[in-house]
Amino acid sequence: MLQDRTTNPGAGRPADADQGELALLHRIAAGDRAAFEALYRCYFPRLRRFLERMLRRPHTVEEVLNDAMLVVWRKAASFNAQSKVSTWIFAIAYRRALKSMQRFDDPLEFDEEQVVCPRPGPDGALMQRELAAALEQAIAGMSAEHRAVVELTYYQGCAYREIAQILGCPVDTVKTRMFHARRRLRRLLPESMEDLP
């Protein structure tokens, strides 16, 4: 199902990428629009995915993403290097998403067409789509806090300590949320996958 990346805190993110992002942030603090554009392009796909999973409202994602990046533009000089640049940016996006969610009063609808991970052959592709849809539906049934922990762990490759910084909570709280999220997935997925071959 999902591979746990908590044992490798820097999964997929080389140290020189962090240094490059730090250099961009210093240039942004000095008012360099080209540096901001480069950082925006770098983070847009990652933040969009994170916010799509967290908010589950496509019409709100881009607004929250742009709000978060506007905060990055305005507050770049206040970055104190106590965490990675990515941790700081994801924390801003998380707080903007929580603030945005307070305005929600419309019911959620799940769109199975958003999740397509084809495998070779028609049977494999169908089974993969059904599995992905079942997983997405199970994740969609979780609280925002649990969805955020699952997204940051499995899809963004963050370690628990980094997630704790992003969410502004203790590491033990992140572990507890992940425990409950996994338990809920185990409960929900077998029911959803009974008809799969």
C-alpha atoms as one frame of an Amber mdcrd trajectory, in Angstrom:
protein
   0.000   0.000   0.000   2.033   2.990   1.252   5.723   2.915   2.069   6.639
   4.543   5.400   9.329   7.178   4.890   9.797   8.126   8.533  13.083   6.252
   8.748  14.636   8.444   6.038  13.999  12.056   7.017  15.429  13.513   3.831
  13.659  11.117   1.481  14.124  12.370  -2.048  15.409  15.834  -1.062  19.167
  16.336  -1.490  20.933  18.724   0.888  21.996  20.982  -1.989  18.302  21.492
  -2.846  17.784  22.833   0.684  20.752  25.177   0.233  19.387  26.335  -3.125
  16.008  27.064  -1.555  17.685  28.960   1.270  19.575  31.074  -1.277  16.306
  31.770  -3.106  14.685  32.794   0.166  17.514  35.247   0.905  17.057  36.760
  -2.558  13.285  36.964  -2.010  13.892  38.784   1.267  15.853  41.329  -0.769
  12.861  41.775  -3.111  14.037  39.576  -6.014  10.877  38.702  -7.973  12.686
  36.212 -10.214  13.792  34.253  -7.131  10.213  34.248  -5.863   8.968  33.003
  -9.227  11.544  30.185  -9.161  10.541  29.170  -5.619   6.849  29.364  -6.539
   7.352  27.079  -9.560   9.347  24.652  -7.405   6.685  24.431  -4.684   3.493
  24.743  -6.720   3.054  21.007  -7.523   3.975  19.838  -4.006   1.781  22.387
  -2.235  -1.109  21.822  -4.648  -1.090  18.087  -3.927  -0.834  18.665  -0.170
  -3.659  21.219  -0.179  -5.873  19.130  -2.488  -5.693  16.248  -0.023  -6.153
  18.452   2.971  -8.924  20.725   1.709 -10.690  18.342  -0.711 -12.168  21.383
  -2.460 -10.467  22.021  -5.813 -11.916  25.529  -6.124 -10.166  26.587  -2.889
  -6.742  24.990  -3.387  -5.202  27.598  -5.674  -6.472  30.462  -3.529  -4.936
  28.970  -0.374  -1.730  28.094  -2.213  -1.379  31.663  -3.487  -2.158  33.067
  -0.024   0.569  30.861   1.456   3.119  31.916  -1.143   2.193  35.562  -0.589
   3.090  35.056   3.074   6.419  33.564   1.941   7.044  36.668  -0.189   6.176
  39.059   2.631   7.877  37.143   5.466  10.985  35.782   3.727  13.215  38.030
   5.819  11.760  36.557   9.016  12.851  32.992   8.191  15.222  32.039  11.029
  16.681  28.795   9.598  15.522  26.796  12.641  13.965  24.361  10.157  14.260
  23.520   6.479  12.746  26.005   4.028  10.256  23.327   2.945   9.123  22.821
   6.547   8.529  26.556   6.919   6.592  26.800   3.637   4.443  23.731   4.352
   3.685  25.097   7.842   2.473  28.351   6.310   0.320  26.441   3.805  -1.084
  24.221   6.581  -2.098  27.228   8.702  -3.662  28.989   5.686  -5.591  25.796
   4.867  -6.901  25.486   8.433  -8.001  29.109   8.309  -9.732  28.522   4.977
 -11.482  25.393   6.272 -13.226  27.460   8.933 -15.300  29.033   6.136 -16.486
  25.701   4.700 -20.106  24.802   5.092 -20.738  22.985   1.822 -20.858  19.155
   1.744 -17.929  17.241   0.286 -18.162  15.162  -2.832 -15.617  12.518  -3.731
 -14.490  12.396  -7.358 -13.065   9.002  -8.308 -11.839  10.391 -11.649  -9.147
  12.401  -9.830  -7.304   9.194  -8.923  -5.876   7.267 -11.854  -2.635   5.270
 -11.630  -2.699   2.975 -14.662  -0.754  -0.283 -14.908  -0.100  -2.198 -18.104
  -3.111  -4.071 -19.390  -6.811  -3.356 -18.955  -7.283  -5.603 -15.893  -4.251
  -4.147 -14.128  -5.342  -0.600 -14.918  -8.871  -1.244 -13.639  -7.601  -2.883
 -10.457  -5.132  -0.035  -9.881  -7.875   2.595 -10.353 -10.190   0.761  -7.961
  -7.439   0.415  -5.368  -6.448   4.085  -5.738 -10.097   5.164  -5.475 -10.601
   3.035  -2.356  -7.469   4.513  -0.791  -8.476   8.079  -1.712 -11.974   7.542
  -0.334 -10.579   6.123   2.906  -8.207   9.089   3.270 -11.035  11.498   2.434
 -13.001  10.084   5.378 -10.300  11.155   7.842 -10.041  14.400   9.767  -7.934
  17.213   8.292  -5.200  16.550  10.865  -4.980  12.861   9.943  -5.058  13.621
   6.196  -2.223  16.122   6.659  -0.056  13.586   8.520  -0.673  10.888   5.884
   0.032  13.291   3.004   3.202  14.696   4.565   4.530  11.241   5.503   3.716
   9.137   2.460   3.443  11.605  -0.398   5.852  14.389   0.625   8.433  12.150
   2.358   8.598  14.153   5.590   9.871  12.704   8.856   7.756  12.944  12.011
   9.946  15.701  13.476   9.493  17.811  10.334   5.739  17.138  10.320   5.572
  18.275  13.942   7.220  21.552  12.939   4.846  22.009  10.008   1.728  21.276
  12.063   2.959  23.109  15.162   2.498  20.189  17.518   4.711  17.736  19.461
   6.248  14.737  17.672   4.209  12.422  19.912   1.013  14.049  18.630   2.120
  13.331  15.054   2.811   9.698  15.999  -0.600   9.413  17.646  -2.346  10.909
  14.619  -0.486   8.508  12.315  -1.413   5.563  14.536  -5.097   6.492  14.344
  -4.900   7.250  10.609  -3.347   3.839   9.863  -5.884   2.087  12.063  -8.702
   3.859  10.236  -7.202   2.923   6.862  -6.972  -0.727   7.919 -10.608  -0.616
   8.982 -11.876   1.133   5.863  -9.802  -0.439   3.100 -10.802  -4.098   3.516
 -14.476  -3.101   3.245 -13.767  -1.011   0.143 -11.686  -3.714  -1.503 -13.946
  -6.736  -0.992 -14.984  -6.720  -4.661 -11.442  -6.350  -6.026 -10.025  -9.463
  -7.740
